[in-house]
Amino acid sequence: MPNRRPQLQLVTEAASPEEAAAVIAAVEQFLRDHTPPAAAPEPASGWVRAARLEAVEREPLFEPWL
């Protein structure tokens, strides 16, 4: 999954390094606080759930009777 987090940079001559770091930290905190929650994964169908519970594979790795 690619990193979609914006790379923030404060470009100004008037701010000290400490002030610039404080501003960037505040903006990053704002972005974290206002990020929408991740969508819940769709529930698996009954057949998929049953297969997973029974550990049924779609294609067997080997055929013991051969």
PDB file of N, CA, C and O in Angstrom:
ATOM      1  N   MET A   1       0.853  -1.164   0.000  1.00  0.00           N
ATOM      2  CA  MET A   1       0.000   0.000   0.000  1.00  0.00           C
ATOM      3  C   MET A   1       0.901   1.229   0.000  1.00  0.00           C
ATOM      4  O   MET A   1       1.790   1.347   0.843  1.00  0.00           O
ATOM      5  N   PRO A   2       0.677   2.136  -0.932  1.00  0.00           N
ATOM      6  CA  PRO A   2       1.530   3.328  -0.984  1.00  0.00           C
ATOM      7  C   PRO A   2       1.244   4.259   0.186  1.00  0.00           C
ATOM      8  O   PRO A   2       0.139   4.291   0.728  1.00  0.00           O
ATOM      9  N   ASN A   3       2.267   5.012   0.556  1.00  0.00           N
ATOM     10  CA  ASN A   3       2.120   5.988   1.634  1.00  0.00           C
ATOM     11  C   ASN A   3       1.457   7.226   1.051  1.00  0.00           C
ATOM     12  O   ASN A   3       2.054   7.922   0.231  1.00  0.00           O
ATOM     13  N   ARG A   4       0.245   7.501   1.462  1.00  0.00           N
ATOM     14  CA  ARG A   4      -0.494   8.653   0.937  1.00  0.00           C
ATOM     15  C   ARG A   4      -0.456   9.838   1.885  1.00  0.00           C
ATOM     16  O   ARG A   4      -1.207  10.800   1.719  1.00  0.00           O
ATOM     17  N   ARG A   5       0.422   9.768   2.880  1.00  0.00           N
ATOM     18  CA  ARG A   5       0.535  10.853   3.838  1.00  0.00           C
ATOM     19  C   ARG A   5       1.285  12.007   3.196  1.00  0.00           C
ATOM     20  O   ARG A   5       2.360  11.800   2.631  1.00  0.00           O
ATOM     21  N   PRO A   6       0.747  13.215   3.268  1.00  0.00           N
ATOM     22  CA  PRO A   6       1.433  14.350   2.656  1.00  0.00           C
ATOM     23  C   PRO A   6       2.723  14.692   3.389  1.00  0.00           C
ATOM     24  O   PRO A   6       2.803  14.588   4.613  1.00  0.00           O
ATOM     25  N   GLN A   7       3.716  15.094   2.634  1.00  0.00           N
ATOM     26  CA  GLN A   7       4.978  15.537   3.223  1.00  0.00           C
ATOM     27  C   GLN A   7       4.874  17.042   3.448  1.00  0.00           C
ATOM     28  O   GLN A   7       4.930  17.825   2.499  1.00  0.00           O
ATOM     29  N   LEU A   8       4.724  17.438   4.704  1.00  0.00           N
ATOM     30  CA  LEU A   8       4.543  18.843   5.043  1.00  0.00           C
ATOM     31  C   LEU A   8       5.889  19.526   5.205  1.00  0.00           C
ATOM     32  O   LEU A   8       6.843  18.945   5.722  1.00  0.00           O
ATOM     33  N   GLN A   9       5.947  20.756   4.757  1.00  0.00           N
ATOM     34  CA  GLN A   9       7.167  21.540   4.896  1.00  0.00           C
ATOM     35  C   GLN A   9       6.762  23.004   5.029  1.00  0.00           C
ATOM     36  O   GLN A   9       5.986  23.515   4.222  1.00  0.00           O
ATOM     37  N   LEU A  10       7.291  23.673   6.046  1.00  0.00           N
ATOM     38  CA  LEU A  10       7.009  25.081   6.265  1.00  0.00           C
ATOM     39  C   LEU A  10       8.131  25.884   5.619  1.00  0.00           C
ATOM     40  O   LEU A  10       9.299  25.755   5.986  1.00  0.00           O
ATOM     41  N   VAL A  11       7.757  26.712   4.654  1.00  0.00           N
ATOM     42  CA  VAL A  11       8.751  27.497   3.921  1.00  0.00           C
ATOM     43  C   VAL A  11       8.573  28.961   4.298  1.00  0.00           C
ATOM     44  O   VAL A  11       7.692  29.645   3.776  1.00  0.00           O
ATOM     45  N   THR A  12       9.413  29.432   5.206  1.00  0.00           N
ATOM     46  CA  THR A  12       9.384  30.828   5.620  1.00  0.00           C
ATOM     47  C   THR A  12      10.697  31.154   6.307  1.00  0.00           C
ATOM     48  O   THR A  12      11.330  30.284   6.904  1.00  0.00           O
ATOM     49  N   GLU A  13      11.087  32.375   6.221  1.00  0.00           N
ATOM     50  CA  GLU A  13      12.322  32.810   6.876  1.00  0.00           C
ATOM     51  C   GLU A  13      12.028  33.412   8.255  1.00  0.00           C
ATOM     52  O   GLU A  13      12.944  33.577   9.061  1.00  0.00           O
ATOM     53  N   ALA A  14      10.766  33.738   8.531  1.00  0.00           N
ATOM     54  CA  ALA A  14      10.429  34.434   9.772  1.00  0.00           C
ATOM     55  C   ALA A  14      10.346  33.505  10.984  1.00  0.00           C
ATOM     56  O   ALA A  14      10.472  33.967  12.118  1.00  0.00           O
ATOM     57  N   ALA A  15      10.139  32.207  10.765  1.00  0.00           N
ATOM     58  CA  ALA A  15       9.962  31.291  11.889  1.00  0.00           C
ATOM     59  C   ALA A  15      11.289  30.642  12.268  1.00  0.00           C
ATOM     60  O   ALA A  15      12.113  30.315  11.414  1.00  0.00           O
ATOM     61  N   SER A  16      11.466  30.470  13.564  1.00  0.00           N
ATOM     62  CA  SER A  16      12.643  29.742  14.042  1.00  0.00           C
ATOM     63  C   SER A  16      12.417  28.253  13.790  1.00  0.00           C
ATOM     64  O   SER A  16      11.279  27.848  13.551  1.00  0.00           O
ATOM     65  N   PRO A  17      13.448  27.434  13.836  1.00  0.00           N
ATOM     66  CA  PRO A  17      13.250  25.992  13.645  1.00  0.00           C
ATOM     67  C   PRO A  17      12.264  25.387  14.655  1.00  0.00           C
ATOM     68  O   PRO A  17      11.494  24.487  14.316  1.00  0.00           O
ATOM     69  N   GLU A  18      12.295  25.885  15.887  1.00  0.00           N
ATOM     70  CA  GLU A  18      11.359  25.379  16.903  1.00  0.00           C
ATOM     71  C   GLU A  18       9.919  25.761  16.560  1.00  0.00           C
ATOM     72  O   GLU A  18       9.009  24.943  16.693  1.00  0.00           O
ATOM     73  N   GLU A  19       9.716  27.003  16.117  1.00  0.00           N
ATOM     74  CA  GLU A  19       8.371  27.444  15.740  1.00  0.00           C
ATOM     75  C   GLU A  19       7.868  26.665  14.524  1.00  0.00           C
ATOM     76  O   GLU A  19       6.706  26.261  14.480  1.00  0.00           O
ATOM     77  N   ALA A  20       8.731  26.456  13.551  1.00  0.00           N
ATOM     78  CA  ALA A  20       8.333  25.701  12.362  1.00  0.00           C
ATOM     79  C   ALA A  20       7.957  24.271  12.746  1.00  0.00           C
ATOM     80  O   ALA A  20       6.961  23.740  12.253  1.00  0.00           O
ATOM     81  N   ALA A  21       8.740  23.648  13.618  1.00  0.00           N
ATOM     82  CA  ALA A  21       8.425  22.284  14.065  1.00  0.00           C
ATOM     83  C   ALA A  21       7.098  22.247  14.798  1.00  0.00           C
ATOM     84  O   ALA A  21       6.332  21.297  14.637  1.00  0.00           O
ATOM     85  N   ALA A  22       6.811  23.264  15.602  1.00  0.00           N
ATOM     86  CA  ALA A  22       5.545  23.317  16.343  1.00  0.00           C
ATOM     87  C   ALA A  22       4.362  23.457  15.386  1.00  0.00           C
ATOM     88  O   ALA A  22       3.327  22.819  15.580  1.00  0.00           O
ATOM     89  N   VAL A  23       4.513  24.289  14.357  1.00  0.00           N
ATOM     90  CA  VAL A  23       3.431  24.469  13.387  1.00  0.00           C
ATOM     91  C   VAL A  23       3.174  23.166  12.633  1.00  0.00           C
ATOM     92  O   VAL A  23       2.025  22.753  12.475  1.00  0.00           O
ATOM     93  N   ILE A  24       4.238  22.525  12.172  1.00  0.00           N
ATOM     94  CA  ILE A  24       4.082  21.264  11.437  1.00  0.00           C
ATOM     95  C   ILE A  24       3.464  20.193  12.330  1.00  0.00           C
ATOM     96  O   ILE A  24       2.612  19.431  11.873  1.00  0.00           O
ATOM     97  N   ALA A  25       3.874  20.120  13.588  1.00  0.00           N
ATOM     98  CA  ALA A  25       3.302  19.146  14.517  1.00  0.00           C
ATOM     99  C   ALA A  25       1.817  19.399  14.721  1.00  0.00           C
ATOM    100  O   ALA A  25       1.026  18.459  14.795  1.00  0.00           O
ATOM    101  N   ALA A  26       1.435  20.678  14.812  1.00  0.00           N
ATOM    102  CA  ALA A  26       0.019  21.009  14.993  1.00  0.00           C
ATOM    103  C   ALA A  26      -0.798  20.631  13.764  1.00  0.00           C
ATOM    104  O   ALA A  26      -1.910  20.120  13.889  1.00  0.00           O
ATOM    105  N   VAL A  27      -0.250  20.881  12.579  1.00  0.00           N
ATOM    106  CA  VAL A  27      -0.969  20.520  11.345  1.00  0.00           C
ATOM    107  C   VAL A  27      -1.088  19.002  11.237  1.00  0.00           C
ATOM    108  O   VAL A  27      -2.150  18.499  10.869  1.00  0.00           O
ATOM    109  N   GLU A  28      -0.017  18.257  11.552  1.00  0.00           N
ATOM    110  CA  GLU A  28      -0.087  16.797  11.504  1.00  0.00           C
ATOM    111  C   GLU A  28      -1.098  16.258  12.504  1.00  0.00           C
ATOM    112  O   GLU A  28      -1.827  15.317  12.190  1.00  0.00           O
ATOM    113  N   GLN A  29      -1.160  16.829  13.693  1.00  0.00           N
ATOM    114  CA  GLN A  29      -2.152  16.407  14.685  1.00  0.00           C
ATOM    115  C   GLN A  29      -3.562  16.684  14.180  1.00  0.00           C
ATOM    116  O   GLN A  29      -4.460  15.859  14.353  1.00  0.00           O
ATOM    117  N   PHE A  30      -3.760  17.849  13.554  1.00  0.00           N
ATOM    118  CA  PHE A  30      -5.065  18.181  12.987  1.00  0.00           C
ATOM    119  C   PHE A  30      -5.457  17.149  11.931  1.00  0.00           C
ATOM    120  O   PHE A  30      -6.595  16.679  11.915  1.00  0.00           O
ATOM    121  N   LEU A  31      -4.522  16.796  11.052  1.00  0.00           N
ATOM    122  CA  LEU A  31      -4.821  15.817  10.008  1.00  0.00           C
ATOM    123  C   LEU A  31      -5.158  14.458  10.615  1.00  0.00           C
ATOM    124  O   LEU A  31      -6.079  13.793  10.140  1.00  0.00           O
ATOM    125  N   ARG A  32      -4.437  14.031  11.651  1.00  0.00           N
ATOM    126  CA  ARG A  32      -4.745  12.748  12.309  1.00  0.00           C
ATOM    127  C   ARG A  32      -6.120  12.782  12.965  1.00  0.00           C
ATOM    128  O   ARG A  32      -6.863  11.802  12.906  1.00  0.00           O
ATOM    129  N   ASP A  33      -6.460  13.908  13.590  1.00  0.00           N
ATOM    130  CA  ASP A  33      -7.738  14.013  14.297  1.00  0.00           C
ATOM    131  C   ASP A  33      -8.930  14.040  13.350  1.00  0.00           C
ATOM    132  O   ASP A  33     -10.026  13.618  13.721  1.00  0.00           O
ATOM    133  N   HIS A  34      -8.728  14.533  12.133  1.00  0.00           N
ATOM    134  CA  HIS A  34      -9.844  14.717  11.210  1.00  0.00           C
ATOM    135  C   HIS A  34      -9.837  13.745  10.037  1.00  0.00           C
ATOM    136  O   HIS A  34     -10.560  13.946   9.061  1.00  0.00           O
ATOM    137  N   THR A  35      -9.038  12.708  10.124  1.00  0.00           N
ATOM    138  CA  THR A  35      -9.036  11.677   9.095  1.00  0.00           C
ATOM    139  C   THR A  35     -10.273  10.820   9.287  1.00  0.00           C
ATOM    140  O   THR A  35     -10.567  10.405  10.409  1.00  0.00           O
ATOM    141  N   PRO A  36     -11.008  10.544   8.206  1.00  0.00           N
ATOM    142  CA  PRO A  36     -12.196   9.697   8.366  1.00  0.00           C
ATOM    143  C   PRO A  36     -11.791   8.289   8.776  1.00  0.00           C
ATOM    144  O   PRO A  36     -10.714   7.821   8.406  1.00  0.00           O
ATOM    145  N   PRO A  37     -12.641   7.611   9.536  1.00  0.00           N
ATOM    146  CA  PRO A  37     -12.304   6.246   9.965  1.00  0.00           C
ATOM    147  C   PRO A  37     -12.244   5.310   8.761  1.00  0.00           C
ATOM    148  O   PRO A  37     -12.915   5.532   7.753  1.00  0.00           O
ATOM    149  N   ALA A  38     -11.441   4.276   8.881  1.00  0.00           N
ATOM    150  CA  ALA A  38     -11.325   3.291   7.809  1.00  0.00           C
ATOM    151  C   ALA A  38     -12.645   2.539   7.672  1.00  0.00           C
ATOM    152  O   ALA A  38     -13.341   2.284   8.655  1.00  0.00           O
ATOM    153  N   ALA A  39     -12.965   2.197   6.450  1.00  0.00           N
ATOM    154  CA  ALA A  39     -14.192   1.453   6.199  1.00  0.00           C
ATOM    155  C   ALA A  39     -14.046   0.035   6.729  1.00  0.00           C
ATOM    156  O   ALA A  39     -12.986  -0.580   6.618  1.00  0.00           O
ATOM    157  N   ALA A  40     -15.113  -0.463   7.298  1.00  0.00           N
ATOM    158  CA  ALA A  40     -15.106  -1.833   7.803  1.00  0.00           C
ATOM    159  C   ALA A  40     -15.096  -2.801   6.627  1.00  0.00           C
ATOM    160  O   ALA A  40     -15.754  -2.547   5.618  1.00  0.00           O
ATOM    161  N   PRO A  41     -14.364  -3.902   6.739  1.00  0.00           N
ATOM    162  CA  PRO A  41     -14.362  -4.871   5.640  1.00  0.00           C
ATOM    163  C   PRO A  41     -15.730  -5.508   5.491  1.00  0.00           C
ATOM    164  O   PRO A  41     -16.468  -5.682   6.462  1.00  0.00           O
ATOM    165  N   GLU A  42     -16.048  -5.851   4.260  1.00  0.00           N
ATOM    166  CA  GLU A  42     -17.346  -6.483   4.013  1.00  0.00           C
ATOM    167  C   GLU A  42     -17.345  -7.879   4.640  1.00  0.00           C
ATOM    168  O   GLU A  42     -16.352  -8.600   4.542  1.00  0.00           O
ATOM    169  N   PRO A  43     -18.434  -8.258   5.271  1.00  0.00           N
ATOM    170  CA  PRO A  43     -18.475  -9.597   5.858  1.00  0.00           C
ATOM    171  C   PRO A  43     -18.446 -10.660   4.768  1.00  0.00           C
ATOM    172  O   PRO A  43     -19.025 -10.481   3.696  1.00  0.00           O
ATOM    173  N   ALA A  44     -17.779 -11.750   5.045  1.00  0.00           N
ATOM    174  CA  ALA A  44     -17.688 -12.848   4.082  1.00  0.00           C
ATOM    175  C   ALA A  44     -19.039 -13.550   3.993  1.00  0.00           C
ATOM    176  O   ALA A  44     -19.817 -13.565   4.947  1.00  0.00           O
ATOM    177  N   SER A  45     -19.296 -14.129   2.825  1.00  0.00           N
ATOM    178  CA  SER A  45     -20.545 -14.861   2.657  1.00  0.00           C
ATOM    179  C   SER A  45     -20.528 -16.095   3.551  1.00  0.00           C
ATOM    180  O   SER A  45     -19.478 -16.481   4.066  1.00  0.00           O
ATOM    181  N   GLY A  46     -21.669 -16.698   3.729  1.00  0.00           N
ATOM    182  CA  GLY A  46     -21.760 -17.890   4.568  1.00  0.00           C
ATOM    183  C   GLY A  46     -20.897 -19.033   4.059  1.00  0.00           C
ATOM    184  O   GLY A  46     -20.306 -19.772   4.847  1.00  0.00           O
ATOM    185  N   TRP A  47     -20.824 -19.177   2.729  1.00  0.00           N
ATOM    186  CA  TRP A  47     -20.018 -20.251   2.147  1.00  0.00           C
ATOM    187  C   TRP A  47     -18.536 -20.015   2.398  1.00  0.00           C
ATOM    188  O   TRP A  47     -17.809 -20.942   2.753  1.00  0.00           O
ATOM    189  N   VAL A  48     -18.092 -18.795   2.218  1.00  0.00           N
ATOM    190  CA  VAL A  48     -16.680 -18.478   2.445  1.00  0.00           C
ATOM    191  C   VAL A  48     -16.336 -18.657   3.914  1.00  0.00           C
ATOM    192  O   VAL A  48     -15.284 -19.205   4.244  1.00  0.00           O
ATOM    193  N   ARG A  49     -17.190 -18.212   4.772  1.00  0.00           N
ATOM    194  CA  ARG A  49     -16.942 -18.351   6.213  1.00  0.00           C
ATOM    195  C   ARG A  49     -16.857 -19.818   6.605  1.00  0.00           C
ATOM    196  O   ARG A  49     -15.967 -20.210   7.360  1.00  0.00           O
ATOM    197  N   ALA A  50     -17.786 -20.639   6.091  1.00  0.00           N
ATOM    198  CA  ALA A  50     -17.772 -22.064   6.401  1.00  0.00           C
ATOM    199  C   ALA A  50     -16.496 -22.723   5.879  1.00  0.00           C
ATOM    200  O   ALA A  50     -15.901 -23.553   6.567  1.00  0.00           O
ATOM    201  N   ALA A  51     -16.077 -22.358   4.671  1.00  0.00           N
ATOM    202  CA  ALA A  51     -14.860 -22.934   4.103  1.00  0.00           C
ATOM    203  C   ALA A  51     -13.640 -22.544   4.925  1.00  0.00           C
ATOM    204  O   ALA A  51     -12.745 -23.362   5.139  1.00  0.00           O
ATOM    205  N   ARG A  52     -13.603 -21.322   5.375  1.00  0.00           N
ATOM    206  CA  ARG A  52     -12.471 -20.883   6.186  1.00  0.00           C
ATOM    207  C   ARG A  52     -12.453 -21.598   7.528  1.00  0.00           C
ATOM    208  O   ARG A  52     -11.392 -21.979   8.020  1.00  0.00           O
ATOM    209  N   LEU A  53     -13.630 -21.780   8.118  1.00  0.00           N
ATOM    210  CA  LEU A  53     -13.691 -22.470   9.397  1.00  0.00           C
ATOM    211  C   LEU A  53     -13.284 -23.929   9.261  1.00  0.00           C
ATOM    212  O   LEU A  53     -12.682 -24.496  10.173  1.00  0.00           O
ATOM    213  N   GLU A  54     -13.611 -24.540   8.122  1.00  0.00           N
ATOM    214  CA  GLU A  54     -13.261 -25.941   7.905  1.00  0.00           C
ATOM    215  C   GLU A  54     -11.876 -26.091   7.284  1.00  0.00           C
ATOM    216  O   GLU A  54     -11.403 -27.210   7.086  1.00  0.00           O
ATOM    217  N   ALA A  55     -11.227 -24.977   6.978  1.00  0.00           N
ATOM    218  CA  ALA A  55      -9.898 -24.985   6.367  1.00  0.00           C
ATOM    219  C   ALA A  55      -9.898 -25.726   5.044  1.00  0.00           C
ATOM    220  O   ALA A  55      -8.970 -26.478   4.746  1.00  0.00           O
ATOM    221  N   VAL A  56     -10.927 -25.515   4.260  1.00  0.00           N
ATOM    222  CA  VAL A  56     -11.022 -26.139   2.946  1.00  0.00           C
ATOM    223  C   VAL A  56     -10.242 -25.286   1.966  1.00  0.00           C
ATOM    224  O   VAL A  56     -10.429 -24.071   1.901  1.00  0.00           O
ATOM    225  N   GLU A  57      -9.359 -25.931   1.198  1.00  0.00           N
ATOM    226  CA  GLU A  57      -8.591 -25.212   0.189  1.00  0.00           C
ATOM    227  C   GLU A  57      -9.301 -25.292  -1.156  1.00  0.00           C
ATOM    228  O   GLU A  57     -10.003 -26.259  -1.450  1.00  0.00           O
ATOM    229  N   ARG A  58      -9.109 -24.278  -1.949  1.00  0.00           N
ATOM    230  CA  ARG A  58      -9.722 -24.259  -3.272  1.00  0.00           C
ATOM    231  C   ARG A  58      -9.060 -25.291  -4.173  1.00  0.00           C
ATOM    232  O   ARG A  58      -9.744 -26.055  -4.853  1.00  0.00           O
ATOM    233  N   GLU A  59      -7.729 -25.315  -4.180  1.00  0.00           N
ATOM    234  CA  GLU A  59      -6.993 -26.293  -4.964  1.00  0.00           C
ATOM    235  C   GLU A  59      -6.037 -27.010  -4.021  1.00  0.00           C
ATOM    236  O   GLU A  59      -5.185 -26.367  -3.407  1.00  0.00           O
ATOM    237  N   PRO A  60      -6.156 -28.304  -3.895  1.00  0.00           N
ATOM    238  CA  PRO A  60      -5.259 -29.032  -2.989  1.00  0.00           C
ATOM    239  C   PRO A  60      -3.800 -28.872  -3.406  1.00  0.00           C
ATOM    240  O   PRO A  60      -3.494 -28.758  -4.593  1.00  0.00           O
ATOM    241  N   LEU A  61      -2.913 -28.864  -2.432  1.00  0.00           N
ATOM    242  CA  LEU A  61      -1.490 -28.716  -2.707  1.00  0.00           C
ATOM    243  C   LEU A  61      -0.901 -30.014  -3.250  1.00  0.00           C
ATOM    244  O   LEU A  61       0.066 -29.977  -4.010  1.00  0.00           O
ATOM    245  N   PHE A  62      -1.452 -31.134  -2.881  1.00  0.00           N
ATOM    246  CA  PHE A  62      -0.974 -32.418  -3.375  1.00  0.00           C
ATOM    247  C   PHE A  62      -2.149 -33.397  -3.384  1.00  0.00           C
ATOM    248  O   PHE A  62      -3.171 -33.167  -2.737  1.00  0.00           O
ATOM    249  N   GLU A  63      -1.985 -34.474  -4.116  1.00  0.00           N
ATOM    250  CA  GLU A  63      -3.025 -35.494  -4.175  1.00  0.00           C
ATOM    251  C   GLU A  63      -2.455 -36.764  -3.565  1.00  0.00           C
ATOM    252  O   GLU A  63      -1.665 -37.445  -4.219  1.00  0.00           O
ATOM    253  N   PRO A  64      -2.823 -37.106  -2.340  1.00  0.00           N
ATOM    254  CA  PRO A  64      -2.211 -38.250  -1.652  1.00  0.00           C
ATOM    255  C   PRO A  64      -2.515 -39.581  -2.306  1.00  0.00           C
ATOM    256  O   PRO A  64      -1.774 -40.535  -2.069  1.00  0.00           O
ATOM    257  N   TRP A  65      -3.564 -39.708  -3.118  1.00  0.00           N
ATOM    258  CA  TRP A  65      -3.935 -40.996  -3.702  1.00  0.00           C
ATOM    259  C   TRP A  65      -3.180 -41.297  -4.989  1.00  0.00           C
ATOM    260  O   TRP A  65      -3.342 -42.379  -5.552  1.00  0.00           O
ATOM    261  N   LEU A  66      -2.358 -40.368  -5.467  1.00  0.00           N
ATOM    262  CA  LEU A  66      -1.579 -40.645  -6.680  1.00  0.00           C
ATOM    263  C   LEU A  66      -0.217 -41.143  -6.374  1.00  0.00           C
ATOM    264  O   LEU A  66       0.559 -41.421  -7.288  1.00  0.00           O
TER     265      LEU A  66
END
